[in-house]
Amino acid sequence: MRFLKVAVVVMGVLIVLGTTTLVVVIIHRLSAVPAGGAAAAAAAPLDEPAGTRITAMVPVANGLALALSGGGEGDRVVVIDPASGRVVRRILLRP
C-alpha cells in the first residue's frame, strides 16, 4: 500500500511539472517574434506611384499578395516575400 501512495504522489508531481512546462513553452513561442518576418514585410518598398491604393491583401503559399489600383496605372497584383520583404512578382491585370 505504501508503494501505491508513493507512485500516486510521484505521478501527480510529474503531471504538474509537465503541464507547467507545456504552458511555459506555448507562452514563449507565442511571444517570440520571428526574425525579419512581419517587420520585413511591413517595411517592404513597393515602388508604386503616388495615389496607389491597396484594395485587397491575401496570404498565398510563398508570400503575401496585394491587389493594387490607382496611381495612373491599371489594376495589378504584387506578391511580397514576408521573410525578406522584397517584391517577388508583379502581375498587371488588363480589362
Secondary structure as GFF3:
##gff-version 3
##sequence-region A 1 95
A	DSSP	alpha_helix	2	31	.	.	.	ID=ss1
A	DSSP	alpha_helix	37	42	.	.	.	ID=ss2
A	DSSP	beta_strand	52	60	.	.	.	ID=ss3
A	DSSP	beta_strand	63	70	.	.	.	ID=ss4
A	DSSP	beta_strand	73	80	.	.	.	ID=ss5
A	DSSP	beta_strand	87	92	.	.	.	ID=ss6
###
